[in-house]
Amino acid sequence: MVLSNILDLLTGRAFSLPPRIQFAALPYRIRKKTVEYLLVTSRDTGRWIIPKGWPLSGGDVAETVMTEAWEEAGIYGKLHGEPAGEYSYDKRMENHSVRCRVVFYPVLVTKLAKDFPERNERQREWLGAVEAANRIQEPDLRELFEGGRLDALIKRIEHEE
């Protein structure tokens, strides 16, 4: 027991913090019976991601999700009330990284604005699940797009509507 505590101290595990939570939109549309997802690039490194952010102060989850979707991608849409899943990643900060747990909600995109707050800082692109998985670098997020799991989820949601 004492040896494992010493090892935890030496490796830094004794001081690891629980993951911080973020909320995200999983923007999608259906084209010719095929699900397409809207990915955006991150502002810092240009990685392909889904719109996400820290919880808004005093706001609810739906407000956070739709605010991030609007600011990062210019999305108008319909948020489905239940989370579709979650993934984890290491958010790069100035001189360290923070482990984040991202809970994401499907958002059916009804309109894309040409003018939105972060339009000059990001790219956005509609992609099928396979191409999205090829572009995404975060392993946990990429895994969600692989194997058709998200497509099946979205088709089930659409069928229930």
C-alpha positions as CSV (number, residue, x, y, z in Angstrom):
1,M,0.0,0.0,0.0
2,V,2.7,2.5,1.0
3,L,4.8,1.6,-2.2
4,S,1.8,2.2,-4.4
5,N,1.2,5.6,-2.7
6,I,4.8,6.6,-3.3
7,L,4.6,5.5,-7.0
8,D,1.4,7.6,-7.3
9,L,3.2,10.6,-5.9
10,L,6.3,10.1,-8.2
11,T,4.2,9.7,-11.3
12,G,1.8,12.5,-10.6
13,R,-1.3,10.3,-10.4
14,A,-1.9,11.3,-6.8
15,F,-2.6,14.8,-8.0
16,S,-4.7,14.2,-11.1
17,L,-7.9,16.1,-11.2
18,P,-11.2,14.6,-12.4
19,P,-12.0,15.5,-16.0
20,R,-13.7,18.9,-16.7
21,I,-17.0,18.7,-18.5
22,Q,-17.9,20.2,-21.8
23,F,-21.1,20.0,-23.9
24,A,-21.2,19.6,-27.6
25,A,-23.5,19.6,-30.6
26,L,-23.4,16.7,-33.0
27,P,-24.7,18.6,-36.1
28,Y,-26.2,16.4,-38.8
29,R,-28.5,16.4,-41.8
30,I,-29.9,13.6,-44.0
31,R,-29.1,13.7,-47.7
32,K,-30.4,11.0,-50.0
33,K,-30.9,8.7,-47.0
34,T,-27.3,9.2,-45.9
35,V,-26.3,10.9,-42.6
36,E,-23.8,13.8,-43.0
37,Y,-22.1,15.5,-40.0
38,L,-20.9,19.1,-39.9
39,L,-17.4,19.2,-38.5
40,V,-15.5,22.4,-37.7
41,T,-11.8,23.1,-37.2
42,S,-10.4,24.1,-33.8
43,R,-9.1,27.6,-33.6
44,D,-5.7,26.7,-32.2
45,T,-4.4,23.7,-34.3
46,G,-7.0,23.3,-37.1
47,R,-8.0,19.8,-35.9
48,W,-11.5,18.6,-37.1
49,I,-13.9,18.6,-34.2
50,I,-17.6,19.0,-33.3
51,P,-18.7,22.3,-31.8
52,K,-18.3,22.2,-28.0
53,G,-17.6,24.4,-25.0
54,W,-17.6,25.0,-21.3
55,P,-21.0,25.1,-19.6
56,L,-22.5,28.6,-19.7
57,S,-22.7,30.4,-16.3
58,G,-26.4,30.3,-15.3
59,G,-27.4,28.6,-18.5
60,D,-28.7,25.1,-19.1
61,V,-27.2,22.3,-21.2
62,A,-29.4,23.0,-24.2
63,E,-28.4,26.7,-24.2
64,T,-24.7,25.8,-24.0
65,V,-25.0,23.3,-26.9
66,M,-26.9,25.6,-29.2
67,T,-24.7,28.6,-28.3
68,E,-21.6,26.7,-29.2
69,A,-23.2,25.4,-32.4
70,W,-24.1,29.0,-33.4
71,E,-20.8,30.6,-32.4
72,E,-18.5,27.9,-33.9
73,A,-20.4,26.8,-37.0
74,G,-23.4,29.2,-37.6
75,I,-25.9,26.5,-37.0
76,Y,-29.6,26.9,-36.6
77,G,-31.3,23.7,-35.7
78,K,-33.3,21.3,-33.5
79,L,-31.6,19.9,-30.5
80,H,-32.7,16.4,-29.5
81,G,-33.2,16.4,-25.7
82,E,-31.2,13.3,-24.7
83,P,-27.4,13.1,-24.9
84,A,-26.2,10.8,-27.7
85,G,-23.0,9.9,-25.9
86,E,-19.7,11.2,-24.6
87,Y,-16.0,11.1,-25.3
88,S,-12.9,12.3,-23.6
89,Y,-9.9,14.3,-24.8
90,D,-7.0,16.3,-23.6
91,K,-7.6,20.0,-24.1
92,R,-4.4,21.9,-24.8
93,M,-4.0,25.0,-22.7
94,E,-1.1,27.6,-22.8
95,N,1.4,25.4,-20.9
96,H,-0.5,22.3,-19.9
97,S,-3.4,20.2,-20.9
98,V,-6.7,19.4,-19.1
99,R,-8.6,16.1,-19.4
100,C,-12.2,16.9,-20.6
101,R,-15.3,14.7,-20.8
102,V,-17.6,15.9,-23.5
103,V,-21.3,15.1,-23.5
104,F,-22.8,15.5,-26.9
105,Y,-26.3,16.0,-28.2
106,P,-27.6,15.5,-31.8
107,V,-28.6,18.7,-33.5
108,L,-30.6,18.5,-36.7
109,V,-29.3,21.4,-38.8
110,T,-32.1,23.3,-40.4
111,K,-30.0,26.3,-41.6
112,L,-26.4,27.4,-41.8
113,A,-25.6,31.1,-41.5
114,K,-22.9,32.6,-43.7
115,D,-22.2,35.2,-41.0
116,F,-21.5,33.8,-37.5
117,P,-19.2,34.9,-34.7
118,E,-16.2,32.6,-35.4
119,R,-16.5,32.4,-39.2
120,N,-13.0,33.9,-39.7
121,E,-11.4,31.5,-37.3
122,R,-12.8,28.1,-38.4
123,Q,-13.6,26.0,-41.4
124,R,-16.7,23.8,-41.6
125,E,-17.5,20.9,-43.8
126,W,-20.2,18.3,-44.2
127,L,-18.9,14.8,-44.1
128,G,-20.1,11.2,-44.0
129,A,-19.1,9.2,-40.9
130,V,-16.2,7.4,-42.6
131,E,-14.6,10.6,-43.9
132,A,-15.3,12.3,-40.5
133,A,-13.5,9.5,-38.7
134,N,-10.5,9.8,-41.1
135,R,-10.2,13.5,-40.3
136,I,-10.7,13.5,-36.6
137,Q,-7.6,13.2,-34.5
138,E,-9.0,12.7,-31.0
139,P,-9.2,8.9,-30.7
140,D,-12.4,8.7,-28.5
141,L,-14.3,11.0,-30.9
142,R,-13.0,9.3,-34.0
143,E,-14.1,5.9,-32.6
144,L,-17.7,7.2,-32.3
145,F,-17.8,7.8,-36.1
146,E,-16.3,4.4,-36.9
147,G,-18.4,1.3,-37.4
148,G,-21.7,3.1,-38.2
149,R,-22.8,3.6,-34.6
150,L,-23.6,7.3,-34.9
151,D,-25.5,6.7,-38.2
152,A,-27.6,4.1,-36.6
153,L,-28.4,6.4,-33.7
154,I,-29.3,9.3,-35.9
155,K,-31.6,7.1,-38.1
156,R,-33.3,5.8,-35.0
157,I,-33.9,9.4,-33.7
158,E,-35.2,10.4,-37.1
159,H,-37.5,7.4,-37.2
160,E,-38.9,8.3,-33.8
161,E,-39.7,11.9,-34.8
